[in-house]
């Protein structure tokens, strides 16, 4: 099974999601979207597959969303999408795509629905 993670290495949730995928026996394809950037068609396809809007995918914390005026409820999705293309940090992460679907995996455990095999956790001696 191919799993693709749109990843920001500085994000703990993104790193945890990758750890869960690896613990399930899968090695994900990792796309560091801050380096790669986004295309309009790519974001639209990911958002449609995840059944979310650009506003729902907007990263507000530790991003320029507020200073760009994107948190105003009157701002439309097209404006948010255009800003995401210019500022990739505005897209919340990680977004994970697998044969089972696409999800914005916040919290990390959201990825479990996309895995064929549950993660193996180390046994703890009591």
For each residue, the residues with C-beta under 8 A, 3 or more apart:
1: 26 98 99 116
2: 29 98 99
3: 21 26 28 29 96 97 98 114 115
4: 28 29 30 31 96 97 98
5: 14 17 18 21 28 29 30 31 94 95 96
6: 31 33 46 91 93 94 95 96 97
7: 11 14 18 30 31 32 33 93 94
8: 11 14 32 33 34 89 93 94
9: 14 15 32
10:
11: 7 8 14 15 93 94
12: 15 16
13: 16 17 93 94 105 106 107 108
14: 5 7 8 9 11 17 18 93 94
15: 9 11 12 18 19
16: 12 13 19 20 108
17: 5 13 14 20 21 94 96 105 108 111
18: 5 7 14 15 21 22 28 30 94
19: 15 16 22 23
20: 16 17 23 24 108 109 111 112 115 119
21: 3 5 17 18 24 26 27 28 96 111 115 119
22: 18 19 25 26 27 28
23: 19 20 119 120 121
24: 20 21 115 116 117 118 119 120
25: 22 117 120
26: 1 3 21 22 115 116 117
27: 21 22
28: 3 4 5 18 21 22 96
29: 2 3 4 5
30: 4 5 7 18
31: 4 5 6 7 36
32: 7 8 9 35 36
33: 6 7 8 36 37 38 88 91 93
34: 8 88 89
35: 32
36: 31 32 33 88
37: 33 85 88
38: 33 42 43 84 85 88 91
39: 42 43 85
40: 43 44 81 85
41: 44 45
42: 38 39 45 46
43: 38 39 40 46 47 54 57 81 84 85 91
44: 40 41 47 48 81
45: 41 42 48 49
46: 6 42 43 49 50 95 97 102
47: 43 44 50 52 53 54 57
48: 44 45 51
49: 45 46 97 101 102
50: 46 47 57 95 101 102 103 104
51: 48
52: 47 56 57 104
53: 47 56 57 77
54: 43 47 57 58 77 78 80 81 84
55: 58 75 77 80
56: 52 53 104
57: 43 47 50 52 53 54 84 91 92 95 104
58: 54 55 65 70 71 80 84 90 91 92
59: 62 63 65 89 90 91 92 93
60: 63 65 66 71
61:
62: 59 89
63: 59 60 87 89 90
64: 67 68 87 89 90
65: 58 59 60 68 70 71 83 90
66: 60 69 70 71
67: 64
68: 64 65 83 87 90
69: 66 72 75
70: 58 65 66 75 79 80 83 90
71: 58 60 65 66 75
72: 69 75
73:
74:
75: 55 69 70 71 72 79 80
76: 79 80
77: 53 54 55 80 81
78: 54 81 82
79: 70 75 76 82 83
80: 54 55 58 70 75 76 77 83 84 90
81: 40 43 44 54 77 78 84 85
82: 78 79 85 86
83: 65 68 70 79 80 86 87 90
84: 38 43 54 57 58 80 81 87 88 90 91
85: 37 38 39 40 43 81 82 88
86: 82 83
87: 63 64 68 83 84 90
88: 33 34 36 37 38 84 85 91
89: 8 34 59 62 63 64
90: 58 59 63 64 65 68 70 80 83 84 87
91: 6 33 38 43 57 58 59 84 88 95
92: 57 58 59 95 104 106
93: 6 7 8 11 13 14 33 59 104 106
94: 5 6 7 8 11 13 14 17 18 104 105 106
95: 5 6 46 50 57 91 92 102 103 104 105
96: 3 4 5 6 17 21 28 102 103 105 111 114
97: 3 4 6 46 49 101 102
98: 1 2 3 4 101 102 114 115
99: 1 2
100: 113 114 115 116
101: 49 50 97 98 113 114
102: 46 49 50 95 96 97 98
103: 50 95 96 110 111 113 114
104: 50 52 56 57 92 93 94 95 110
105: 13 17 94 95 96 108 110 111 114
106: 13 92 93 94 110
107: 13 110
108: 13 16 17 20 105 111
109: 20 112
110: 103 104 105 106 107 113
111: 17 20 21 96 103 105 108 114 115
112: 20 109 115 118 119
113: 100 101 103 110
114: 3 96 98 100 101 103 105 111
115: 3 20 21 24 26 98 100 111 112 118 119
116: 1 24 26 100
117: 24 25 26
118: 24 112 115
119: 20 21 23 24 112 115
120: 23 24 25
121: 23
122:
123:
124:
125:
126:
